């Protein structure tokens, strides 16, 4: 009789243990969370209508760095033409 109890307990343990492993597999296959997007209103040159653009924080950081670099280049060119000297 103890042999049947042991077999029954092993079967129950196997049945009850399998959903936990299946659940672990589904959580490991889950998609990563999406990055939060923020939106800005941009005014393109030549129009009075603003355009709404949505990007992630990393994309906005790259956009801000690109536009700041362009503004610095423009200022450097303006300084060179107005004073006749090259910028630092």
Backbone as CSV, one residue per row, in Angstrom:
resi,resn,N_x,N_y,N_z,CA_x,CA_y,CA_z,C_x,C_y,C_z
1,UNK,0.818,-1.192,0.000,0.000,0.000,0.000,0.862,1.255,0.000
2,UNK,1.967,1.246,0.699,2.839,2.413,0.734,3.455,2.683,-0.638
3,UNK,3.604,1.608,-1.390,4.153,1.772,-2.735,3.196,2.586,-3.600
4,UNK,1.903,2.333,-3.495,0.903,3.074,-4.263,0.810,4.521,-3.806
5,UNK,0.980,4.741,-2.520,0.971,6.117,-2.016,2.156,6.900,-2.571
6,UNK,3.296,6.237,-2.603,4.494,6.890,-3.131,4.315,7.231,-4.617
7,UNK,3.756,6.316,-5.379,3.499,6.549,-6.802,2.488,7.683,-6.976
8,UNK,1.445,7.702,-6.162,0.428,8.745,-6.240,1.008,10.109,-5.891
9,UNK,1.856,10.152,-4.879,2.458,11.421,-4.472,3.417,11.932,-5.552
10,UNK,4.162,11.042,-6.194,5.078,11.450,-7.252,4.304,11.963,-8.463
11,UNK,3.177,11.319,-8.768,2.347,11.761,-9.879,1.754,13.140,-9.600
12,UNK,1.269,13.346,-8.387,0.715,14.653,-8.013,1.789,15.743,-8.071
13,UNK,2.966,15.419,-7.614,4.059,16.391,-7.642,4.422,16.756,-9.078
14,UNK,4.414,15.760,-9.969,4.735,16.023,-11.372,3.653,16.864,-12.038
15,UNK,2.398,16.557,-11.731,1.288,17.305,-12.326,1.245,18.733,-11.793
16,UNK,1.433,18.885,-10.504,1.383,20.222,-9.914,2.634,21.034,-10.241
17,UNK,3.737,20.393,-10.487,4.975,21.101,-10.793,5.059,21.573,-12.230
18,UNK,4.374,20.924,-13.155,4.478,21.279,-14.569,3.878,22.640,-14.915
19,UNK,2.757,23.088,-14.322,2.272,24.428,-14.669,3.246,25.529,-14.272
20,UNK,3.997,25.325,-13.225,4.960,26.342,-12.807,6.046,26.499,-13.857
21,UNK,6.518,25.405,-14.439,7.542,25.514,-15.468,6.959,26.111,-16.740
22,UNK,5.714,25.784,-17.063,5.075,26.380,-18.230,4.878,27.874,-18.012
23,UNK,4.537,28.260,-16.802,4.340,29.680,-16.507,5.673,30.416,-16.591
24,UNK,6.754,29.810,-16.132,8.070,30.422,-16.216,8.486,30.644,-17.665
25,UNK,8.158,29.712,-18.528,8.494,29.852,-19.944,7.729,31.011,-20.567
26,UNK,6.467,31.184,-20.225,5.692,32.269,-20.819,6.174,33.630,-20.329
27,UNK,6.618,33.724,-19.079,7.104,35.013,-18.597,8.460,35.342,-19.198
28,UNK,9.289,34.339,-19.495,10.585,34.630,-20.103,10.430,34.993,-21.573
29,UNK,9.355,34.555,-22.228,9.114,34.876,-23.630,8.352,36.192,-23.794
30,UNK,7.995,36.835,-22.700,7.215,38.063,-22.786,8.019,39.164,-23.466
31,UNK,7.307,40.025,-24.178,7.948,41.130,-24.887,8.420,42.181,-23.891
32,UNK,9.532,42.838,-24.187,9.993,43.907,-23.289,9.035,45.092,-23.341
33,UNK,9.020,45.864,-22.286,8.120,47.008,-22.217,8.512,48.053,-23.253
34,UNK,7.512,48.674,-23.851,7.773,49.719,-24.835,8.268,50.974,-24.137
35,UNK,9.147,51.694,-24.829,9.626,52.953,-24.279,8.527,53.998,-24.391
36,UNK,8.483,54.857,-23.413,7.468,55.905,-23.398,7.849,56.983,-24.404
37,UNK,6.888,57.430,-25.175,7.129,58.470,-26.166,6.585,59.802,-25.667
38,UNK,7.291,60.860,-26.016,6.828,62.210,-25.724,6.652,62.934,-27.050
39,UNK,5.696,63.848,-27.075,5.371,64.557,-28.309,5.735,66.033,-28.182
40,UNK,6.157,66.606,-29.295,6.466,68.027,-29.384,5.800,68.592,-30.623
41,UNK,5.509,69.877,-30.568,4.990,70.581,-31.736,6.140,71.329,-32.389
42,UNK,6.417,71.007,-33.643,7.508,71.640,-34.380,6.938,72.519,-35.476
43,UNK,7.583,73.675,-35.691,7.155,74.610,-36.736,8.179,74.583,-37.868
44,UNK,7.914,73.829,-38.931,8.845,73.808,-40.060,8.940,75.190,-40.709
45,UNK,10.088,75.475,-41.294,10.291,76.757,-41.968,9.339,76.877,-43.150
46,UNK,8.691,78.029,-43.256,7.813,78.293,-44.388,6.353,77.989,-44.134
47,UNK,5.977,77.640,-42.917,4.573,77.365,-42.626,4.220,77.905,-41.245
48,UNK,2.936,78.181,-41.065,2.488,78.626,-39.744,1.784,77.498,-38.992
49,UNK,1.676,76.353,-39.656,1.026,75.193,-39.048,2.068,74.342,-38.327
50,UNK,1.846,74.091,-37.066,2.756,73.241,-36.294,2.509,71.769,-36.631
51,UNK,3.560,70.995,-36.598,3.478,69.556,-36.839,3.810,68.843,-35.537
52,UNK,2.986,67.886,-35.165,3.207,67.132,-33.936,4.084,65.930,-34.242
53,UNK,5.203,65.806,-33.499,6.149,64.713,-33.691,6.329,64.007,-32.351
54,UNK,6.226,62.682,-32.344,6.381,61.891,-31.127,7.607,60.991,-31.262
55,UNK,8.480,61.021,-30.248,9.694,60.210,-30.227,9.991,59.756,-28.808
56,UNK,10.935,58.826,-28.702,11.396,58.385,-27.387,12.367,59.425,-26.837
57,UNK,12.700,59.300,-25.567,13.605,60.255,-24.925,14.984,60.212,-25.586
58,UNK,15.453,59.037,-25.957,16.761,58.922,-26.612,16.755,59.608,-27.977
59,UNK,15.676,59.449,-28.719,15.579,60.092,-30.034,15.526,61.613,-29.894
60,UNK,14.805,62.119,-28.893,14.758,63.569,-28.682,16.120,64.100,-28.264
61,UNK,16.856,63.339,-27.467,18.191,63.766,-27.057,19.102,63.877,-28.283
62,UNK,19.050,62.911,-29.183,19.845,62.948,-30.408,19.409,64.113,-31.298
63,UNK,18.112,64.356,-31.397,17.584,65.462,-32.199,18.067,66.800,-31.642
64,UNK,18.003,66.964,-30.324,18.458,68.207,-29.691,19.950,68.424,-29.902
65,UNK,20.738,67.360,-29.817,22.183,67.470,-30.043,22.469,67.858,-31.494
66,UNK,21.731,67.282,-32.430,21.917,67.589,-33.850,21.565,69.036,-34.145
67,UNK,20.450,69.516,-33.631,20.047,70.899,-33.895,20.966,71.888,-33.185
68,UNK,21.442,71.551,-31.997,22.372,72.433,-31.293,23.695,72.520,-32.052
69,UNK,24.148,71.397,-32.619,25.378,71.392,-33.397,25.224,72.250,-34.651
70,UNK,24.077,72.151,-35.298,23.816,72.973,-36.482,23.791,74.454,-36.141
71,UNK,23.207,74.799,-35.008,23.175,76.200,-34.583,24.575,76.703,-34.272
72,UNK,25.397,75.878,-33.637,26.785,76.271,-33.343,27.579,76.491,-34.631
73,UNK,27.386,75.638,-35.616,28.082,75.805,-36.890,27.651,77.096,-37.582
74,UNK,26.369,77.412,-37.528,25.874,78.639,-38.136,26.471,79.861,-37.446
75,UNK,26.494,79.842,-36.103,27.077,80.962,-35.361,28.557,81.124,-35.679
76,UNK,29.276,80.010,-35.784,30.701,80.071,-36.103,30.918,80.659,-37.493
77,UNK,30.100,80.270,-38.447,30.207,80.805,-39.799,29.886,82.294,-39.799
78,UNK,28.879,82.697,-39.065,28.491,84.108,-38.999,29.618,84.930,-38.379
79,UNK,30.223,84.425,-37.301,31.326,85.146,-36.661,32.504,85.285,-37.619
80,UNK,32.772,84.233,-38.400,33.897,84.280,-39.316,33.647,85.308,-40.419
81,UNK,32.429,85.377,-40.940,32.157,86.305,-42.034,32.064,87.739,-41.556
82,UNK,31.595,87.953,-40.327,31.442,89.332,-39.874,32.747,89.925,-39.350
83,UNK,33.646,89.106,-38.832,34.910,89.620,-38.312,36.087,89.340,-39.224
84,UNK,35.925,88.452,-40.183,37.022,88.117,-41.082,38.015,87.144,-40.492
85,UNK,37.728,86.596,-39.315,38.631,85.661,-38.666,37.930,84.310,-38.498
86,UNK,38.764,83.266,-38.435,38.217,81.942,-38.202,37.801,81.810,-36.743
87,UNK,36.726,81.056,-36.467,36.315,80.827,-35.092,37.295,79.896,-34.370
88,UNK,37.245,79.901,-33.066,38.158,79.063,-32.277,37.992,77.629,-32.605
